[in-house]
Amino acid sequence: MQVLVVGGEHAFVQGTFATKLNGVGVGVEAHWDWTIRRPPQNIPKGCDGVVVLHDMVGHHLSNAANTAATAANVPFALIPRKFSAALPILRRSGIVAESVPDEPVDDPTDDVAVPTPPNQPDALRAEIVRALEATFDADDADVAHAVVGTDGAEPFGVVYPMVAKVRRQMVSEWSVHKRSPEAERSLAAAAAAWLGRNPPNTDDPSAISRVRKATQALFGTAVPERVLVGAGFQVWELRALFTRDRVRHGGQAGDGILNGLTPAEFDAFRDWVVDVRDNGKGSVVACPLRRSMRGLPVEGLTMMMRVVPDLEVHQAGVAYQKMTGSGLGPYYHAAVSWYVAAHGWDRTIAEPTPEPTPEPVAPSVEGPTAGILAALFGEGVSPSVQVAIEARAALDAVNAAAESLASGGDTAALDALVRSKAADIVAARDVATLEARALEAKAAYLKAQEEFLAAQGAAEEARTRIAALRRQA
């Protein structure tokens, strides 16, 4: 009789086991290897029976063989690989004749070492990898149950110990300095799936740090930047160039400056940006904006992109250079584009400045009073209560000093008044000087901050380029 043998590896079935079967009048016509993931539906032609090695096969293959044998109406035998124990079953099933004697119990060929089923057949490992990529944070048992539930899977007892081994291998492949394209794809898929189940609050300033710590602990390495971008983060905030709050505040300030322009100033500024966009470096028209935007790149760029939304990166750089005389650092265009897209803006025309209300003119005064007012305030000047108070105090101080000198004393009262007035003058001068210095210091700080961020961005781009060249090497 010719049979289909199901289970075991090719070398064992066609070697030791086939020899045993030949000795009892049975030939091996076909073999379904134990690594088959999706077994055929029918037994091969020329097979008069089916023999399954139950300790060298998965349930999916065993069940398929039983179904195919029933459909073909041929004998079926589920046996162990130990031939002395299998022979009685083969005899009862009709595959071996009743006249064939039993094998010796102590037949030494029964003890020939036979390899156990492979721990990682490619198809099963691929199924476990897919399950782990979908839920890498799940425990091994849950992943094993998910794999067992797929069509034609191995039993839980085979899958479960493999999950931990495959998980370790994946983490190792992800963590190497130059990981393969397949490992890069696998890590990105696992990280994207995890972020999909745990969406971050991208407006939370601490979200980036928390997500990076969590993914580092879970996957054993930093996840690709593109995955974090896919989760809603911006490249410029991932690279710590700007925070969202800083971009928002700068954008809102730029919108406020635009709203403060008169219609004529607004139109002139928009026409200038259009001219720069269309003519680029060939434009010689000076920026009509009266306010200095030096050191305010987010504000200035917001204004330009509000009036000309299609302003491209290089055009924005040229316009900012012409506006301020300084360069525009990296990623400003991307950051402001994000702000403009995420935050609406309605042009609010500035209210015209009302004409100043003339101060009421004091009624004309005749006689000696008119002369007194003119002496104190000048001709045609309205009286001031404060000036009158100060004039009275000065007159009293002069009279007191004169009386003191006439009586043999000094002018201490008048000196005190003069010194007090001099101190007020010095204080006013100091305040003005300090305010000027503060403005200069602020401008210098903003310039230094801008240059630092530009240098930081350039350094990051250089590191990225070096890393890319090393991966290509």
C-alpha positions in Angstrom: 0.0 0.0 0.0 1.2 3.5 -0.8 0.5 6.2 1.8 0.6 9.9 2.4 2.7 10.7 5.5 1.8 13.9 7.3 4.3 15.5 9.8 7.9 15.3 10.6 10.8 16.5 8.5 11.7 15.2 5.1 15.0 13.5 6.1 13.3 11.5 8.9 10.2 10.5 6.9 12.1 9.5 3.7 14.9 7.8 5.8 14.3 6.0 9.0 10.5 6.0 8.9 10.2 5.0 5.3 12.5 2.1 6.0 10.3 1.0 8.8 7.2 1.2 6.7 8.8 -0.7 3.8 9.5 -3.5 6.2 5.8 -4.0 6.8 4.8 -3.6 3.2 3.9 0.1 3.1 5.5 2.7 0.8 5.7 6.5 1.2 4.0 7.9 -1.9 3.9 11.5 -0.7 4.8 13.6 2.3 3.3 16.8 3.9 6.2 18.4 5.8 5.5 19.7 9.3 6.4 23.3 8.2 3.4 23.5 5.8 1.2 26.4 7.0 -1.7 25.9 4.5 -2.1 22.2 3.7 -3.7 20.9 0.5 -7.4 20.0 0.5 -6.9 16.6 -1.2 -4.5 13.7 -0.8 -2.2 13.1 -3.8 -3.1 10.6 -6.4 -1.6 7.1 -5.9 -2.1 7.3 -2.1 -4.2 4.4 -0.6 -4.0 5.6 3.0 -3.0 8.5 5.2 -0.5 8.2 8.2 -0.2 11.2 10.6 2.8 11.5 13.0 0.8 13.2 15.8 3.9 14.1 17.9 5.6 15.8 14.9 2.7 17.8 13.4 0.4 20.7 14.3 -3.3 20.4 14.6 -4.1 22.3 11.5 -2.1 19.8 9.4 -3.5 16.8 11.2 -7.1 17.9 10.9 -6.7 18.7 7.2 -5.2 15.2 6.6 -8.1 13.5 8.4 -10.7 15.5 6.4 -8.9 14.7 3.1 -8.7 10.9 4.0 -12.4 10.9 4.8 -13.3 12.6 1.5 -11.1 10.1 -0.4 -12.5 7.2 1.6 -9.1 5.8 2.4 -7.7 4.4 5.7 -6.4 7.0 8.2 -4.0 6.3 11.1 -2.8 8.8 13.8 0.4 7.3 15.2 3.4 8.3 17.3 6.9 8.3 15.7 8.0 5.3 17.9 7.3 2.6 15.4 6.9 -0.3 17.9 3.9 1.7 19.3 2.6 2.8 15.9 2.5 -0.7 14.3 -0.6 -1.9 16.2 -2.5 1.2 15.1 -1.4 0.8 11.5 -2.7 -2.8 11.7 -6.1 -1.8 13.1 -6.6 0.9 10.5 -6.0 -1.6 7.7 -2.9 0.1 6.4 -0.7 -2.9 7.5 -1.8 -6.5 7.1 -2.9 -8.4 10.2 -0.3 -11.1 9.5 2.6 -8.6 10.1 4.2 -9.4 13.5 4.7 -6.7 16.2 8.1 -4.9 16.3 10.4 -5.9 19.2 9.7 -3.6 22.1 13.4 -2.9 22.6 14.1 -2.2 18.9 17.1 0.1 19.0 15.9 2.1 15.9 13.1 3.5 18.0 15.7 5.5 20.0 17.2 7.2 16.9 17.4 10.9 17.6 14.7 12.7 15.7 14.6 16.5 15.6 11.7 18.3 17.3 9.4 20.5 15.2 11.3 23.7 14.2 10.9 26.6 16.7 10.5 29.2 14.0 9.1 28.1 10.7 9.1 31.2 8.5 5.3 31.4 8.1 4.6 31.1 11.8 7.3 33.6 12.7 5.8 36.0 10.2 2.3 35.6 11.8 3.8 36.3 15.2 5.6 39.4 13.9 2.4 40.7 12.4 0.6 40.2 15.7 3.4 41.9 17.7 3.5 44.8 15.3 -0.3 45.3 15.9 -0.1 45.0 19.7 3.5 45.1 20.9 2.5 46.2 24.4 0.2 43.1 24.8 1.6 40.2 26.9 2.9 37.0 25.3 -0.2 34.9 26.1 -2.6 37.5 24.4 -0.3 37.6 21.3 -0.2 33.8 21.2 -4.0 33.5 21.4 -4.3 36.0 18.6 -2.0 33.9 16.4 -3.8 30.7 17.3 -7.0 32.3 16.2 -5.8 32.8 12.6 -6.5 30.3 9.9 -4.4 27.2 9.9 -2.3 28.2 13.0 -0.2 26.1 15.2 -1.6 25.1 18.6 -1.1 27.4 21.6 1.6 25.2 23.1 3.8 25.7 20.0 3.1 29.4 19.5 3.3 30.7 23.1 7.0 30.0 23.7 7.9 31.4 20.3 6.3 34.8 21.0 8.8 35.9 23.7 11.7 34.7 21.4 10.4 36.6 18.4 9.8 39.7 20.5 13.4 39.7 21.7 14.6 39.3 18.2 12.5 42.2 16.9 13.8 44.5 19.7 17.4 43.5 18.9 16.8 44.1 15.1 15.3 47.5 15.8 18.0 48.6 18.2 21.0 48.1 15.9 22.8 51.3 14.6 22.2 50.4 11.0 18.9 48.6 11.0 17.7 47.0 7.8 14.8 48.5 5.8 12.5 45.6 6.9 13.4 46.4 10.6 12.8 50.1 10.0 9.4 49.3 8.5 8.5 46.9 11.3 9.4 49.4 14.0 7.4 52.1 12.3 4.4 49.8 12.0 4.6 48.8 15.7 5.1 52.4 16.9 2.3 53.7 14.7 -0.1 51.0 15.9 0.8 51.9 19.6 0.3 55.6 19.0 -3.0 54.9 17.3 -4.2 53.2 20.4 -2.6 55.9 22.7 -3.1 59.2 20.8 -1.0 61.9 22.4 -2.3 65.4 23.3 0.0 67.3 21.0 -0.9 70.6 22.6 0.5 69.5 25.9 4.1 70.8 26.1 5.2 67.7 27.9 3.7 65.2 25.5 6.8 64.8 23.3 8.9 63.9 26.3 6.4 61.4 27.6 5.8 59.7 24.3 9.6 59.4 23.7 10.2 57.9 27.1 7.2 55.4 26.7 8.2 54.3 23.2 11.9 54.0 24.2 10.9 51.7 27.1 8.5 49.6 25.0 10.5 49.2 21.8 14.0 49.5 23.1 14.9 52.4 20.8 13.7 55.8 19.6 10.9 55.5 17.1 11.3 57.1 13.7 10.6 60.8 13.5 8.1 60.3 10.7 6.0 58.2 13.0 5.7 61.0 15.5 4.9 63.4 12.8 2.1 61.0 11.7 0.8 61.2 15.3 0.4 64.9 15.0 3.7 66.4 16.2 5.6 69.0 14.1 9.2 68.5 12.9 10.3 71.8 14.4 8.9 71.0 17.8 10.4 67.5 17.8 13.8 69.0 17.1 13.3 71.5 19.9 13.5 74.6 17.6 10.3 76.3 18.8 7.4 75.4 21.1 3.8 75.7 19.9 3.2 78.4 22.5 6.0 80.5 21.1 4.8 80.2 17.5 1.2 81.0 18.6 2.3 84.1 20.6 4.5 85.3 17.7 1.7 84.6 15.2 -0.9 86.5 17.3 1.5 89.4 17.6 1.9 89.5 13.8 -1.8 89.4 13.3 -2.2 92.3 15.8 0.4 94.4 13.9 -1.5 93.8 10.6 -4.8 94.8 12.2 -3.1 98.0 13.4 -2.3 99.1 9.8 -4.5 101.6 8.0 -6.1 100.4 4.8 -3.5 102.3 2.8 -0.6 100.8 4.8 -2.1 97.3 4.6 -2.4 97.5 0.8 1.1 98.9 0.4 2.6 96.1 2.5 0.7 93.4 0.6 1.8 94.9 -2.8 5.4 94.9 -1.5 5.2 91.2 -0.5 3.6 90.3 -3.9 6.4 92.3 -5.6 9.1 90.3 -3.7 7.3 87.0 -4.5 7.1 87.8 -8.2 10.4 89.5 -8.7 12.6 87.9 -6.0 16.0 89.3 -5.6 15.5 91.6 -8.6 13.0 93.7 -6.6 14.5 97.0 -5.3 11.3 98.3 -3.7 11.8 99.1 0.0 9.5 97.6 2.6 6.8 100.2 3.3 6.3 98.9 6.9 7.3 101.6 9.3 7.7 99.4 12.3 11.0 97.5 12.6 10.6 93.7 12.5 14.2 92.8 13.1 14.5 90.0 15.6 10.8 89.1 15.1 10.8 86.4 12.5 7.6 84.6 13.5 5.7 87.9 13.6 7.1 89.2 10.3 6.6 86.0 8.5 3.0 85.6 9.8 2.2 89.1 8.4 3.7 88.2 5.0 1.9 84.8 4.8 -1.4 86.3 5.9 -1.3 88.8 3.0 0.2 86.3 0.5 -0.7 82.8 1.6 1.2 81.0 -1.2 4.6 82.5 -0.2 7.2 79.8 -0.6 10.2 79.1 1.6 12.9 80.9 -0.5 10.5 83.8 -1.2 9.9 84.2 2.5 13.6 84.2 3.1 14.2 86.9 0.5 11.3 89.0 1.9 12.5 88.8 5.5 16.0 89.7 4.4 14.7 92.8 2.6 12.4 93.7 5.5 15.0 93.4 8.3 18.5 93.0 6.8 18.8 89.6 8.6 18.3 86.0 7.5 15.4 83.8 8.3 16.4 80.6 10.2 15.4 77.0 9.3 11.9 75.7 9.9 10.4 79.2 10.4 8.3 78.8 7.3 7.0 75.4 8.4 6.2 76.7 11.9 4.3 79.8 10.6 2.5 77.7 7.9 1.2 75.5 10.8 0.1 78.6 12.7 -1.6 80.1 9.7 -3.4 76.9 8.8 -4.5 76.2 12.4 -5.5 79.7 13.5 -8.0 81.8 11.5 -7.6 85.5 11.1 -10.1 88.3 10.2 -8.7 91.6 9.0 -9.8 94.3 11.4 -9.1 97.7 10.0 -7.7 100.0 12.6 -10.0 102.7 13.9 -8.9 106.2 12.7 -7.2 108.2 15.4 -9.7 110.8 16.8 -8.7 114.4 16.5 -7.4 115.7 19.9 -10.0 117.6 21.9 -8.7 121.1 22.4 -8.3 122.1 26.0 -10.8 124.6 27.2 -9.6 128.2 27.0 -9.8 129.9 30.3 -12.0 133.0 30.2 -10.2 136.2 29.8 -9.2 137.9 33.0 -8.8 141.6 33.4 -6.8 143.7 35.8 -3.9 142.6 38.1 -5.0 138.9 37.9 -4.2 138.8 34.2 -0.8 140.0 34.8 -0.2 137.4 37.5 -1.3 134.6 35.2 0.8 135.8 32.4 3.9 136.0 34.7 3.3 132.5 35.9 2.2 130.6 32.7 2.9 132.9 29.8 0.6 134.7 27.4 -2.3 132.6 26.1 -1.4 129.5 28.2 -4.0 127.8 30.3 -3.4 127.8 34.0 -2.1 124.7 35.7 -2.9 123.9 39.4 0.4 122.0 39.8 2.4 124.9 38.4 0.7 127.2 40.8 1.4 124.9 43.7 5.1 124.7 42.8 5.3 128.5 42.3 3.8 129.1 45.7 6.2 126.6 47.3 9.2 128.3 45.6 8.1 131.8 46.6 7.6 130.6 50.2 11.1 129.0 50.2 12.7 132.2 48.9 10.9 134.4 51.5 11.9 132.0 54.3 15.5 132.0 53.2 15.6 135.8 53.0 14.0 136.1 56.5 16.6 133.6 57.8 19.5 135.5 56.3 18.1 138.8 57.7 18.1 137.3 61.1 21.6 135.9 60.9 20.6 132.4 59.8 21.1 130.4 56.5 19.2 129.4 53.4 18.8 125.7 54.3 15.1 125.7 53.4 15.8 127.0 49.9 18.7 124.7 49.5 16.6 121.7 50.4 14.0 122.7 47.8 16.7 123.1 45.1 18.3 119.8 45.9 15.0 118.0 45.8 14.3 119.4 42.4 17.8 118.4 41.2 17.3 114.9 42.5 14.1 114.6 40.5 15.9 115.8 37.3 18.7 113.2 37.9 16.2 110.4 38.5 14.3 111.2 35.3 17.6 111.2 33.4 18.6 107.8 34.9 15.2 106.3 34.1 15.5 107.4 30.5 19.1 106.0 30.3 18.0 102.7 31.8 15.0 102.4 29.5 17.3 103.0 26.5 19.7 100.4 27.7 16.9 97.9 28.3 15.7 98.3 24.8 19.2 97.8 23.4 19.6 94.7 25.6 16.3 93.3 24.5 17.2 93.8 20.8 20.6 92.2 21.4 19.0 89.2 23.2 16.5 88.7 20.4 19.2 88.8 17.9 21.4 86.3 19.8 18.4 84.0 20.3 17.7 84.1 16.6 21.3 83.3 15.7 21.4 80.5 18.3 18.2 78.9 16.9 19.6 79.2 13.4 22.8 77.6 14.4 20.9 74.8 16.2 18.8 74.1 13.2 21.9 74.0 10.9 23.6 71.6 13.3 20.6 69.4 13.4 20.4 69.3 9.6 24.1 68.5 9.5 23.7 65.6 12.0 20.7 64.3 10.0 22.8 64.5 6.8 25.8 62.7 8.4 23.5 60.0 9.7 22.0 59.5 6.2 25.5 59.3 4.7 26.5 56.8 7.3 23.5 54.6 6.5 24.3 54.7 2.8 28.0 53.9 3.5 
